[in-house]
Amino acid sequence: MGDVLQIMSNDRYKSIEHRVVANGSKDRVSVPIFMNPRADAVLGPLPEVLESGEQSLYKEVVYSDYFKYHLSKKHEGKKTMEFARI
């Protein structure tokens, strides 16, 4: 959801890269929760964000295309965001 919010806000809200540092002396429990738009949702900066004449930093992309691209690449931090950048 973080990357989607970054695209929709035209970089006003930045998604963060999740990183876990394991500690061998303590147990750790993670509970991931994933929220995604519908597969056919079109992502791009919201019109309300661009009302003041701000230039769009992202093109419109279909979420399923963005997600397929994301899954097709090895993990390289935030590089998959480039798929949606103008």
C-alpha positions as CSV (number, residue, x, y, z in Angstrom):
1,M,0.0,0.0,0.0
2,G,2.9,2.3,0.6
3,D,4.0,2.5,-3.0
4,V,0.5,3.0,-4.1
5,L,0.0,5.9,-1.7
6,Q,3.3,7.4,-2.9
7,I,2.1,7.3,-6.5
8,M,-1.3,8.7,-5.7
9,S,0.1,11.5,-3.6
10,N,2.7,12.4,-6.3
11,D,5.5,11.8,-3.8
12,R,4.0,13.9,-1.0
13,Y,3.9,10.7,1.1
14,K,6.9,8.4,0.7
15,S,6.7,4.7,1.1
16,I,9.5,3.1,3.1
17,E,11.5,0.1,2.4
18,H,10.8,-2.6,5.0
19,R,13.9,-4.1,6.5
20,V,14.1,-6.7,9.3
21,V,17.2,-7.1,11.5
22,A,17.0,-10.5,13.2
23,N,18.2,-10.9,16.8
24,G,19.4,-14.4,17.5
25,S,18.8,-14.0,21.3
26,K,15.1,-13.2,21.2
27,D,12.1,-14.7,19.5
28,R,10.4,-12.5,16.9
29,V,6.8,-12.6,15.6
30,S,5.8,-10.8,12.4
31,V,2.2,-10.4,11.3
32,P,2.2,-9.0,7.8
33,I,-1.0,-7.4,6.5
34,F,-1.2,-6.7,2.8
35,M,-3.8,-4.3,1.3
36,N,-3.9,-3.9,-2.4
37,P,-6.2,-2.1,-4.9
38,R,-8.3,-4.2,-7.3
39,A,-6.3,-5.7,-10.1
40,D,-8.0,-3.5,-12.7
41,A,-7.5,-0.3,-10.7
42,V,-5.7,2.5,-12.5
43,L,-3.0,4.2,-10.4
44,G,-1.7,7.7,-10.9
45,P,-1.5,10.9,-9.0
46,L,-4.9,12.0,-7.7
47,P,-6.5,15.0,-9.6
48,E,-6.8,16.8,-6.3
49,V,-3.1,16.6,-5.7
50,L,-2.4,18.1,-9.1
51,E,-5.0,20.9,-8.9
52,S,-2.5,23.6,-8.1
53,G,-0.6,22.9,-11.4
54,E,1.9,20.6,-9.9
55,Q,3.5,18.3,-12.6
56,S,2.7,14.6,-12.4
57,L,5.7,12.5,-11.5
58,Y,3.9,9.3,-12.4
59,K,2.0,8.0,-15.4
60,E,-1.2,6.1,-15.0
61,V,-0.7,2.3,-14.7
62,V,-3.0,-0.6,-14.2
63,Y,-2.3,-2.1,-10.7
64,S,-2.0,-5.7,-12.0
65,D,0.7,-4.5,-14.5
66,Y,2.6,-2.7,-11.8
67,F,2.3,-5.7,-9.4
68,K,3.4,-8.2,-12.1
69,Y,6.4,-6.0,-12.8
70,H,7.2,-5.8,-9.1
71,L,7.1,-9.6,-8.8
72,S,9.2,-10.2,-12.0
73,K,12.2,-8.3,-10.6
74,K,14.7,-9.4,-7.9
75,H,14.4,-7.2,-4.8
76,E,16.3,-4.0,-5.3
77,G,14.7,-1.7,-2.8
78,K,12.4,0.9,-4.3
79,K,13.5,0.4,-7.9
80,T,10.2,-1.0,-9.0
81,M,8.6,2.4,-8.5
82,E,10.4,3.4,-11.7
83,F,7.8,1.4,-13.6
84,A,5.2,4.1,-12.9
85,R,7.5,7.2,-13.1
86,I,7.3,9.5,-16.0
